[in-house]
Each structure stands twice: as structure tokens, then as C-alpha cells.
Amino acid sequence: MDIDALLRYASEFSPPESSIRSKIVQHTAETCPGVDMISGPIVGGLMQLLMRLAGAKTCLDIGAFTGYSAVTMAEGLSSCNIAAI
């Protein structure tokens, strides 16, 4: 399977990245090595979907890098508790 085609398909059907998450990516790229460690909009969209389907009320982000996934969780569920360690 062509991975580029798969990524284009997933991007097309993923929710757009918020301005806050875009700023996190930009700041990380400018100040930290390893910006590719950020989960990104495709994984973030899947994470939000799974959280909604599971009815999550509490989320634990283990190994937070620059906060991208924690912000993604906060955006996905308006009334949940999030801990990032």
C-alpha cells in the first residue's frame, strides 16, 4: 500500500488542526529538536474520536513532550479532567 496515499486520505477526513495546536508545532519546531515526536492532527483526531466513543471523563497523558496531545484531549472533550506527566 502507498503510505503517502494513505496519509493523504487520513488527512482529508481528519478534523483540522486548531490554531493553538499549530502554534505548539511551530514553537516546538523553532525551539526543540524532535518536532516529529508530536502526535499531529491525524493521531489527534483519532484520539478525540476514541475519547468521545469511550465517554472519557478523565485523561492521562504520560510522557508529555510539548503539550500537543494534552491540548488535543482538552479540545476534544469540554468537560474532562486531564493530567499530563
C-alpha positions as CSV (number, residue, x, y, z in Angstrom):
1,M,0.0,0.0,0.0
2,D,1.2,3.5,-0.8
3,I,1.8,5.2,2.6
4,D,1.6,8.7,1.0
5,A,-1.9,7.9,-0.4
6,L,-3.0,6.6,3.0
7,L,-1.7,9.7,4.8
8,R,-3.5,12.0,2.3
9,Y,-6.7,10.0,2.8
10,A,-6.4,10.2,6.6
11,S,-5.6,13.9,6.5
12,E,-8.6,14.6,4.3
13,F,-11.0,13.0,6.8
14,S,-9.3,14.3,10.0
15,P,-10.5,17.4,11.7
16,P,-8.4,20.5,11.0
17,E,-5.6,21.4,13.5
18,S,-6.6,24.2,15.8
19,S,-4.6,27.4,15.9
20,I,-3.4,26.6,19.4
21,R,-2.0,23.2,18.3
22,S,-0.5,24.9,15.2
23,K,1.3,27.3,17.4
24,I,2.6,24.4,19.6
25,V,4.0,22.7,16.5
26,Q,5.6,26.0,15.3
27,H,7.1,26.8,18.7
28,T,8.4,23.2,19.1
29,A,10.0,23.3,15.6
30,E,11.7,26.6,16.4
31,T,13.0,25.6,19.9
32,C,13.3,21.9,20.3
33,P,14.8,19.0,18.4
34,G,12.3,16.3,17.6
35,V,9.2,18.1,16.4
36,D,8.3,14.8,14.7
37,M,7.5,13.4,18.1
38,I,4.3,15.5,18.2
39,S,1.3,13.2,17.6
40,G,-0.1,15.5,14.9
41,P,-3.6,16.1,13.6
42,I,-4.3,12.6,12.2
43,V,-3.5,10.9,15.5
44,G,-5.1,13.8,17.4
45,G,-8.4,13.4,15.5
46,L,-8.4,9.6,16.2
47,M,-7.6,10.2,19.8
48,Q,-10.6,12.7,20.1
49,L,-12.9,10.2,18.4
50,L,-11.9,7.4,20.7
51,M,-12.3,9.6,23.8
52,R,-15.8,10.6,22.7
53,L,-16.8,7.0,21.9
54,A,-15.5,5.8,25.2
55,G,-17.3,8.5,27.1
56,A,-14.0,9.6,28.7
57,K,-14.2,11.9,31.7
58,T,-10.5,11.7,32.8
59,C,-7.4,11.5,30.6
60,L,-3.8,10.9,31.5
61,D,-1.1,12.0,29.1
62,I,2.0,10.1,30.0
63,G,5.3,11.4,28.6
64,A,4.0,14.8,27.6
65,F,6.5,16.4,25.2
66,T,5.3,20.0,24.5
67,G,1.7,19.6,25.4
68,Y,0.2,18.9,21.9
69,S,-1.7,15.8,22.9
70,A,-2.9,17.3,26.2
71,V,-4.3,20.3,24.3
72,T,-5.9,17.9,21.8
73,M,-7.6,16.0,24.6
74,A,-8.8,19.2,26.1
75,E,-10.3,20.4,22.8
76,G,-11.9,17.1,22.2
77,L,-13.8,16.9,25.5
78,S,-15.0,20.2,27.0
79,S,-15.7,18.7,30.5
80,C,-13.0,16.3,31.4
81,N,-10.0,16.1,33.8
82,I,-6.6,15.9,32.1
83,A,-3.3,15.1,33.8
84,A,-0.1,15.4,31.8
85,I,3.1,13.9,33.2
